[in-house]
Amino acid sequence: MRIIFSCLFLLTFFNSFAQEEVKPEVKPVIKIDSLYREDQFYFGVTYNMFTDIPVNFKQNKFSLGLSGGFLRDMPVNKSRTVAIAAGLGLSYQNYFQNLTIAQGPTGNIIYGVNNSSEYVSNRYRQYSVDLPIEFRWRNSTFESTKFWRIYGGVKLSYIFSSVSILDDGEKTYKIKNNDAINKFQYGPYLAAGYNTWNLYLYYGLSPLFNSATTLSGEKINMKTLNAGLIFYIL
């Protein structure tokens, strides 16, 4: 009997000891990415204006611009706060103004600056493929996607479709892909802000119309100016 009781005691002791033994928690090893990039999708909303405008030129209503695309980030310093980026995107630009474009009896294009009382509606819109190339500064880290940024660069654009629509109350003139439009556009831009919200400004250096386009004997030298917000999404 003593032998039996001794065996039972030893079994109970070792069983209790085994239950009290706690295995150490194995935590996964987290690797820190020291080679992160700020590759980003972007989306912009702007108010569209013109510079170098003809005499008596005016805009009316809200001229909306939309753009979107993707930028590839290429850091140039060890802390990865300075980078160069290039990308590809699409833009839609819409303008309400009083520069009218109509077609004459012989098929020629006639340009004019008219009072708003002389027509029902007048608008110009264009669609383009964009190639932005920018120099970037930010105080980002691999741990956070919220940071201050200043991005500046040059945007090259190709207008693949354009249309002007004039309704003078009697007839509607719709001019598609006007040969007088400079299809290649370029200009500098600046984007600055914090996290997702950023101010955006683009100034076109190339005239919207080619050098042969005139109004009252003078060259139309209008250039685009877009101001608004741009959003970056990782």
N, C-alpha and C positions, 0 to 999 in steps of 0.2 A: 504493500500500500504506500509506503514511504516513497518508493521509486516512482509510482504512478503520480503521486502528488507533486513530486519534484519535477517530473516531465511537464505536467500541466502548468506549473509555475513558470518554468523556463519558456514555454511556448507563449504564455500570456505576456511575459516581459518583452520578448523579442517582437511580438506583434504590436505592442504599444510603442515601442521604440521605432518600429518601421513606420507607424502611422504618424509619429511626430516629426519624422524626417521630411523636410521641405526641400523640394528641388529648386535650384536657383532659376529665376525667370530669364529666358533667352530673348534678348531684345534684338530686333533686326538692325543691321549696320546701315546707317544712312550715309550715303556718299554725297559730299558737297560738290556741286557742279561749278567749277572755277572757270569753265569755258562757255558760260551761258551767252546767248544772243537775244537781242530784242527784236527778233523777227515779228512783224506786226501787220495785221490787216488795218486799213484806215478807212474812215468814212467822213466826208466833209459836207457841210451845209454853208452856203455863202450868199451874200447879197451882191449882185453883179452891177458894175458901173462901167463908164467909159471915161477915158482921159483924152486930151487933145481933141475936143469936140468941136463941131462946126458952130457958127453963130446961130443963136436961137434954138439950139438943140436942148431938149429936155427929156427926162425919163419920167415915167408914171407907173403906178401900181408897184408891186413887189417883184423885182426881177430875181428869180431863184436859180441857184446853181447847186448841183449835187455831184459828188465824186466819190469814188471808192477804188480800192486796189490792195496790193500787197507790197511790202518793202522787205528786202533782205538786208539784215544787219551784219556789218563787218567791223568789229572792234579793232582799234589800232594801238591801244595802250594796255598795260598789264591789269589795271583795275577795271578795264572795260567800260569806262565812263565816257570815252571818246570813240566815235565810230564813223564810218562812212556807210551809207545805205543807198541802194538802187532798187527800183521796183517797176511795176506795171499796173496801170489802172484805166478806168473809164470815167468820162465826165459828161454831164449834161448841163448846158448853160442856156438860160432863157432871159430875153431882154424885152421889156416894154418901153418904147420910146417913140419919138416923133420923126425919126429919119425914115421916110417912106421909100419903098422900093416897088416900082410898078413896071409893067411892060407896055411899051408904046405900040402903035399900029403896025410898025414894021418889024416888031419882035425885039427891038432894042430895049435896054434896061434904063429906066428913068429914076433918078434919085432926087429927093426933095426933103426939105424940113418944113413941116406943116403944123398949123395949130390943131389942137386936139378936137376942135369943133368941126374940122374939115374931114374927119374920118370917124368911123365907128370903133375900129380897133386896129392896132398895128403891133406886130411882134416879130422878133427874130429869135430863132433857137438853133443850137448846134450840138453835135455829138462828136466826141474826140477820144482817141487813144492817147494816154499820157505815159511819159517816161520820166519819173522824178529821180533826181540824183541829189543827195543831201549830205551835209556835214552835221554830225550829231554830238551834242553834249548833254549828259544827264548824270544825276547822282544816284543811279540805281545800284542795287546789289542782287545777288542770286536769291536772297531770302524774301525780297519784296518786289511787287509789281507796281507799287505806288511811289512815284518819284517826280522831281522837277525835271523839266527838259527844255532845251532850246535847240530846234532843228532848223537849219537854213540851207537852201539849195537852189537848184534850177530845175524847172519843169519844161520838158519838150513835149509838144502836142501835135497830133495830126488830126485835122477835122475830116472825118470820113462821111459826114452827112450834115447838111444845113438846110434851113428853110425859112423864108420870110413870108409872112401872111399879112396882107393889107386889105381891109374891108372899108371902102369909102362910102358905103351906103347904097351904091348902085351896082358895084361889081367887086368881086374878091380876086385879088392878085396873089397867086401862090407861086413863088420862085424857089425851086428846089436846086440845091447844089450850084449856087451862083458861081460862075467862073471867076468873078471879081474877088471872091473871098480867098485870102491867103490861107491855104490849107495847113501850112506849117506855122506853128505858133511857139513862142518861147518866152521865158521871163523868170526872174527870181521870186522866191517866196520865203516866208518865215512862219514857223509854228512854235509857239511857246505856251507852257502851262504846267499843270500838275495832274498826274494820274491820267484819267480818261479825257478830261476837259482841257482843250487847248485853243487859244486864239490863232487865227490863220489869216495871212495876207499874201496875195499874189499880185504882181504888177507885170503886165504884158509889155514886152519891148518891141514886138513886131506889130505893125498896123493890121487891123482886121481886113482892110481892103488893099488890093494891089495898087501900085503907083499910077496905073492908068485910069483909076476910078476917080471921077471929079464931081463936084457939086458947085454949080454956078461958076464953073471955070477953075475952081481950086481943088487941089487934091484932098480927098477924105483921109485924114491921118489918125483916125480913132484907134485907141488901144484899150485893152480890157484891164479892169481893176476889180478883184474879187476879195471881199472881206467877210469873215464869219468864224465858224468853229470847225475844228477837226478832231475826230475821236480815234484813238489808237486802241486796238484790241489784240492781245497776245494770242 
